[in-house]
Amino acid sequence: MARIHGKTGAVTFSGYADGVGITGWSIDYKCAADDSTGMDSDGVKDFLAGLTEWSGSFSGVYDSSEGKIAAGTTGAATFAAGTGTTISYAGNIIVTSFKIDSAIDSVVKFNCDFQGTGGLT
């Protein structure tokens, strides 16, 4: 079994370079299971695969040399699990939330939540 360590993962989005300051990302890919049960289903529920959707987040240490992200920003994004692997996902996203944290005893960090629009490849 070939395992992958997340330390070399990357996110590219709207002017952000591969992996610059990124400390993590996640994608939640869902498919609706629509009830198609009829009286002919012998008392057992039946379902059909419905619409799919995906959303997620990425976070990191803020890098002032990179572009500024704000809620409502849209664009193409790529998410790589790690270098040396073919595990990556790409699609267009809409930033739904952007949070930045600045504290006296820490580096400036950010978190970005997004909604995917269109397909995820």
Buried (B, 14 or more C-beta within 10 A) or exposed (E): EEEEEEEEBBBBBBEBBEBBBBBEBEBEEEEEEEEEEEEEEEEEEEEEEEEEBBBBBBBBEBBEEBEEBEEEBBBEBBBBBBEEEEEBBBBBBBBBEBEEEEEEEEEBBBBBBBBBBEEBE
